[in-house]
Amino acid sequence: MATATVVKKEGPVKFGFGQITNPTPQMAKNVFRIVLYAAAVVNLILQTVVEIPPHVATIVAKYSLYAVTLVHGFSKLFGIDVSDSEPPIHYTHARQ
C-alpha cells in the first residue's frame, strides 16, 4: 500500500498592506507572542512590586502597550505570497 505526502513549499515573505489577506509567517507570530508575554510579565511585576512609584509604573505600562500594539500591527503586514510559490511536491511512500 502506498501513501502520498504533500509538502507545500512556502513562497517568499513579503511586507506591506497587500499582505494582510495572505497567511502570516510563523516567524512573525513567534515575535508577537514573545513581545506579548514579555509585556504581560512586565505589567504583572508593575502591579505586584509596591516599591515602583505609580507614575513610573504608568509610563512603563503605556510603552509596553505601545510595543504590543506596534508588533501586532506589523505582524499582520508580513505575508507569505502563495501565488508566487511553487506547486506542492508529492512524495509517494511504498509500504510493504
C-alpha positions as CSV (number, residue, x, y, z in Angstrom):
1,M,0.0,0.0,0.0
2,A,1.4,3.4,-0.9
3,T,0.7,6.7,0.9
4,A,1.2,10.1,-0.5
5,T,2.6,13.1,1.4
6,V,2.1,16.6,0.1
7,V,4.7,19.1,1.1
8,K,3.7,22.7,0.4
9,K,6.6,25.0,-0.3
10,E,6.2,28.5,1.0
11,G,6.6,31.5,-1.2
12,P,8.7,34.5,-0.4
13,V,7.9,36.5,2.7
14,K,6.7,40.0,1.7
15,F,5.8,43.1,3.7
16,G,3.1,45.7,3.1
17,F,-0.7,46.4,3.2
18,G,-1.2,43.9,0.3
19,Q,-0.2,41.0,2.5
20,I,-3.0,41.4,5.1
21,T,-5.1,38.7,3.4
22,N,-2.1,36.3,3.0
23,P,-1.1,33.9,5.7
24,T,1.3,35.3,8.4
25,P,4.7,33.6,8.6
26,Q,5.5,31.7,11.7
27,M,8.4,34.0,12.5
28,A,6.1,37.0,12.8
29,K,3.7,35.0,15.0
30,N,6.5,34.0,17.3
31,V,7.9,37.5,17.7
32,F,4.4,38.8,18.5
33,R,3.9,36.1,21.2
34,I,7.3,36.8,22.8
35,V,6.5,40.6,23.0
36,L,3.0,39.9,24.3
37,Y,4.2,37.5,27.0
38,A,7.1,39.9,28.0
39,A,4.6,42.8,28.3
40,A,2.3,40.7,30.4
41,V,5.1,39.7,32.7
42,V,6.3,43.4,33.0
43,N,2.7,44.5,33.7
44,L,2.3,41.8,36.4
45,I,5.6,42.9,38.0
46,L,4.4,46.6,37.9
47,Q,1.2,45.6,39.7
48,T,2.9,43.4,42.4
49,V,6.0,45.4,43.3
50,V,5.0,48.2,45.7
51,E,8.4,50.0,45.6
52,I,7.8,51.1,42.0
53,P,6.4,54.7,42.0
54,P,2.9,54.9,40.4
55,H,4.0,57.4,37.8
56,V,6.9,55.2,36.7
57,A,4.5,52.2,36.5
58,T,2.1,54.1,34.3
59,I,4.8,55.2,31.9
60,V,6.2,51.6,31.6
61,A,2.7,50.1,31.2
62,K,2.0,52.7,28.5
63,Y,5.1,51.9,26.5
64,S,4.5,48.1,26.8
65,L,1.0,48.6,25.4
66,Y,2.5,50.6,22.5
67,A,5.1,47.8,21.9
68,V,2.4,45.1,21.8
69,T,0.2,47.2,19.5
70,L,3.0,48.0,17.1
71,V,4.3,44.5,16.9
72,H,0.8,43.1,16.4
73,G,0.2,45.6,13.6
74,F,3.5,44.8,11.9
75,S,3.0,41.0,12.2
76,K,-0.2,41.3,10.1
77,L,1.7,43.2,7.4
78,F,4.0,40.3,6.8
79,G,2.7,37.7,4.5
80,I,3.6,34.6,2.5
81,D,2.8,35.2,-1.1
82,V,1.2,31.9,-2.0
83,S,0.5,32.9,-5.6
84,D,4.3,33.1,-6.4
85,S,5.1,29.8,-4.7
86,E,6.0,26.7,-6.5
87,P,3.4,23.9,-6.7
88,P,3.3,21.3,-3.9
89,I,5.7,18.4,-4.0
90,H,4.1,15.0,-3.9
91,Y,6.1,12.2,-2.3
92,T,4.9,8.6,-2.5
93,H,6.0,6.2,0.2
94,A,5.6,2.5,-0.5
95,R,4.8,0.3,2.4
96,Q,5.5,-3.4,2.5
